[in-house]
Amino acid sequence: MVRFLTAGESHGRALVVILEGIPAGLRLDLDAITRDLRRRQGGYGRGRRMAIESDRAELLSGVRAGETIGGPIAMMIENRDWPNWQYTMRVGPDKDGEPPAEGGGARRAPVTRPRPGHADLAGAVKYGRSDVRDVLERASARETAARVAAGAVAKQLLAHAGASITSHVFVLGAAGLPAGKVVSFEQAAALPDDSPLRCVDADVERQMIAGIDAAKEAGDTMGGGFEVIVRGLPVGLGSYIQWDRKLDGRLAQALMSIPAIKAVGAGLGPEVAVRPGSRVHDEIVPDRSGARDTGVARPTNNAGGLEGGVTNGEDLRVSAWMKPISTLMKPLRSVDLTTMEESPAAIERSDVCAVPAAAVVGEAMVALVLADALVERFGGDAIADLERALAGSNAAVRGRFRSR
């Protein structure tokens, strides 16, 4: 079972992630982890925080001489802004009700005006906190940097099964790709790491950038949608036997756990509700190319590589829709929890748009779910065991369908 836990606050000393279940013998490319962390920090519309941070994961355990050893992998990502927040985010106890005199950074007042759309109010009620900072620090999307580090390791495990992951942004505000346009894996994978918005259409991307500029000028924010595409997955990951083993359900939960994601789709997504069955279901035809182990091909991939909660050999395609970020420079109405009087919502340092960054986080979450499904399907405490099981399964499938 591949699983992970994160810890840390947005302005605390560091983020920590513990990743468990990665087989021994996986030689890690540490530069690839750093690359994904940098990709998460990029994108047009990001805020000043991204100019401060330069994320890099320090491996603390589970790896020796660059190779996994089977134990939990612990990684730490330091927050470079920590010196400016040492006093506000101090860990040690106050003495006699008074905070210590030492500690760098500003003496920030408590946050008492929750932001509409954020976890601020619900979290303060749930955990009984009077200072909403106790909520927003952990609910912040800063936590997703730890997920990206873990996901980068999961991607390297999936590569041993021949799988590759990429993503692209297909809509941002009122600007988007034409309805029904299918972006190929190759098109998405060809996007450079410094692409402003990870959109494959330059004209549409310019419209998106103009929309972000307009939102920034108005003190507003923008949401959008992205698609994660995975090529090369083996047939049979997931299961239809029980509800909690269905791979599409597991992927949906993982994507929905990303801050601000409000909807998830597989393949055509919501479009399946308005098309007749003849234009939804992917026909099965003989594979004349000889490239597929199953001996069959699909002229379309409306299902997004998933049928019955199981991978079917086509590219896996899952999409997610992100709401606009809840911190507005021209804040919405709220209530000051100390006076219960109407007041403008609090303003925290934030982005105008973070959809491209969310796409990178989406890649990580999809990779972690698929790594778990891969280990579940083929087992093995060591990479060599997993590779043998995978090779044997592929040979059995070829023998069953190609021998006819």
N, C-alpha and C positions, 0 to 999 in steps of 0.2 A: 504494500500500500504506500503510494507516494502522497505525502501530506506536508503541510507547512503551517507555521504560526509566525506572526509578526508581533513586534513590540516597539514602542517608542511614540513620542509626541512630535508634532510638527516643528516646534521650536525647542525641543529637548536636546540632549547631548548627541543622540544618535538613534538610528533605526536599527533594529535587529531582526533577522529572520532565521528560523530553524527549519531546515528542509530534511525530511526523513523519507527513507525508502528508495533512495537512488542506489542501484547495485554497485558493488565494488568493481574497480577496474576501469572506470570511465575517466579518460584523460581529459581534463578540463582546459578549455581555452579561456583564460582569464580576461584576455582582451575582448572577447565576444561579450562577456558580462558587462564590461565597461561601455562597450559600444551601445548595447541596449539601454543602459542607464542614460547615456547621452542622448539617444534618440527620444527617450521619454521627456527630456528637458527641452527639446526643440519644438518648433512649430510657431507659426505666426499668431500673435495674439496672447502670448505668454506674458506674465508679469515680471516685476523686478526681482523676485526671488530667484528666478532662473539665472540671472546675472551674478548672483551671489554664490549659489551652490555649484559644485563641480563633482557630481556624485561618482564615487568609486567604492566598490565592495571589498572589504577586508575579510578574508577567510580566516575563521578562528578554529574550526575543527572539522573533522570528517574527510579531510584531504591531506595526503602526504606525498611530497615530491610531485605535486601536480596531478595526482590520481586519487579518485575516491576510494575509500577503504571500507565502505559499507555502513559506517556509523552516521549519525545525524550531522548534516553540514550546517554550521553556524556562520553567518555573515553579518558584518556590521557596516553601516553606511553613516559616517559622521555628518552632522549638520554643521556646515561652516559658519552659519549665523549664530551658533551657540554662544559665543562670547557676549553678544548683545542681549542675550536672554537669560544669562545665568541667574540673575536675581529673581526675575519673574518666574522662571521654571525651576527654581531650586528644589532639590530632592530632600535635603535634610530638614529636620523639624525646627519650627520656631521655638524660642525660649521665652517662657513667661508671656506668651501671646505676642511677642515681638519678633519680627524677622531679623536675621543676622545683618550686621552692617556691611559685611564683605559681600562680594559678588558683583560681577560686571553687568553692564546694561542698564536700561532705563527702569525706573520704578513705575510700572504700568498699573493703571487703575483697573479694578475688576470689570469684566464685561457683563453688562446687565440687560442689554437690549438685543434679544435673539433675532437672527436673520430669517425671514420667511424663506422656506425651501431648504433650510439646513437642519442638521440634527440638534441645533442649539436648544430649542425649547423642550422638545421631547426628551432629550438627554438630561437636561437639568431637572426635569420632573422625575424621570426614572431613577436617577442616581442621587437625587436630593442635594444638588450642588447650587450654591448661591452665586458663584462666579462661573459664568458660562464658558470661560476659558478652559475649565476642566473637561468640558465636552468637546469644544471645537478643536482642541489640540490633537485629540485622538481621532476624531471624525474627519479630519482634514485629509485631502487626497495626497498629501505628502507621504502618507503610509504606503502608497502604491509603488514607491521606489523600491521598497523591500520585496514586493511581489515581483517586480521586473527582474530583480537579481535572482530570485528563485526560479522564475520562468526561463531565464537564460540558461540555467543548468538543465532544466527539463527539456529545452530545445536540443541541447547537445545529446541527451539520451535518445530523443526521438530520431535524431540523425542516424543513429545506429540501426534504426528500422527503415531508413531511407526516406524519412518524412522531413519536409521543409515547410516553414510558416512565413507568411507575409500578411500585409494588411493595406488598406487604402480607405480614404474618406470619400464617401459618395454624395453626401449632402451636408450643407452648413447653412442654416437659416433658410433664406428663400432661394439660394443657389444650389444646384445639384446636377448630377448626371441625368441624361434623358431616361425617362421611365422605361424599364425593360432592358437597359444596357447591361451586358454582362462583361465585367472586367476580368481578363484572364489572369492566371497566376503569374505568367511572365510579365505582363504589364505592371502589376502591383509590385512584383519583386524588383523590377528595374528602377523604381523610384529611388532617388538618392537619399542618403541619410539626412541631408540638409534640406530636403524638400519642404517648402513653407507649410503646406497643408496636406501632403500625401494624397493629392488628387491627380488622377492620370490624365485629365483634360486641362490643358494650360488655360484655355479661355474660361472654363468654369472656375478654375482656381483663382483667376483674377477677379471674378465676380465675388467669390468668397472673401477675398482679401478686402475688397471694397466694402463688403458688408460688415466685416470686423472693424474697419476704420470708422464706419458710421456709428456702430454700436459704442465704440470707445468714446467718440465725440459726444454721444448722448448720455454717457455714464451708465451704459447698459452692458449686457453680456449676450453671448450667442451659444446655442447648442448645435448638434448635428448628428450624423450617423456614420458609422464605419463598418467595414466588412473584414473579417479575418478569413484567410484562405489557407488550407493545408493540403499539400500534395504529397503523395507517396505513402499514405497510411495503409496498413494491411487490412484486408477484409475481416470483419468479425470482432472489432473492438466494441465493447458495450454489450448489452443484453436486453431482450424483451421479456425475460422471465419474471422479473419483479420491477415495480415502479421506480425504485431508487437506484436500479442498475442501468436504466436506460440512458444512453450516452447523451442524447439531445437534452434530457432533463438536467443532467449533471453540468453540461456546458452552459445551459441557460442560467442555472443558479450561480455558476462562477462569474459569468458576465454581468448578471444583475447585481452582484456584490461589489462591483466597481462603483465608487461614488458618482452620483448623478446619472447613472444609467437607468432608464425608465422603461425600456422595451427591448426585447431580444427576438430574433427570428432565425430560422434555418432555411437555407435555399431561397425560395421565393418569399418566405416570410408571410406578412399579412396579405400578399397578393393572391395566395391560394384561396382566400375566402371569396374572391370575386371572379375567378376563372372556372370554367367547367372542367370536369375531371380529365377530359381528353387533352386539355392544355396544361395540366398540372403534372400528371404522372409520367415518369420517364420510361419510354419503351425500351425493351431489352432485345438486342439484335446480336447475331454472331460477330465475333471480333475477327475481322479479316486481316488485321495487322499482325496478329500473333503476339502482341505485346502484353496481353492481360492473362494472368494466371487462371482466371475463371473461364476464359474462352468466350466471354460476352462483353458487349459494349453498350453504351447509352448515347443516343444522339443528343440528349439534353441532360441537364443536371439540376432540374428544378427542386429536387429533394435536398440538395446541398450535401450529397454524399452520405446521407443517413436515412435508413428505412427501418422502422420498428425499433428505433433506439440503437441501431447497429451500423457500423461503417460498411459501405457496400463497394468500396474500391474506387469510387469517383472522388474528385476533390471535395474535401469538407469545406463548407461555406456557412459561416454564422455571422449575423449582423447584430449591431447594437445601436440604440438611439440614446443620445445624451441630452439631458435638459441643459438650459443655460445655467452657468455658475450662479450661486445664490448671493454672492457678495457683489452689490451694485455700488458704483461710485456716487450715484444719485439714489440713495437708499429708499426702500419701500417703508410703509408704516409698520411700526411694531409697538411694543409696550415695554417700558422700563420696569423690570421685575422688582426693583427696590421701592418704587412709588406707585406702580400699577397705573401710571399715566401714559397716554399715547406719546410715542417718541420715535424718531427715525431709527431704523435698524442700525446696528453697529457696522462699522467698515473695517474689514481686515485686508491686509495686502493680498491681492488675488490676481487672477487672469481675466481677460475679456473672453477668451476662447481657449479651451484645452482639448478639443476633439482629437487632433493628431496625437497628442500625448496619451489620450484614452485608448486610441487604437493600439499603441505599443503595449499598454497595460493589458488590453484585450488579447494580444498575442501571447503574453505571459500566462494569463489565466487559462486560455485554451491549451497551451503547452502543458501546464501542470495537470489539467484534467486528462489529457491524452497520455501523458507519461504514466499516470496512475492506471489508466485503462490498459496500456501496453504491458505493464508489469503484472496486472491482474490476469491478462490473457495468456502471457507466455512465461511468467514467473522468473525464477532465477535470482540468487543472491549475488551473482557476479555477471558482468557483461558477457562473458564467454557463454554462460549458461543461457542467457536470454537470446543471444545470437543463434545458438544451436537450435533452440526451440522454435525460433522464428523461421530459420532456414528449413527445418523439418516440416513445419506447417505449410510453408509455401510450396515445397516439393510435393506434399500430399495433395494440395489443391490442384497443382498442375497435372499430377498423375491421374487425378479423378476426372478432370474435365478435358484435358488435352489428349487423353488416350482414346477418345471416342471419335 
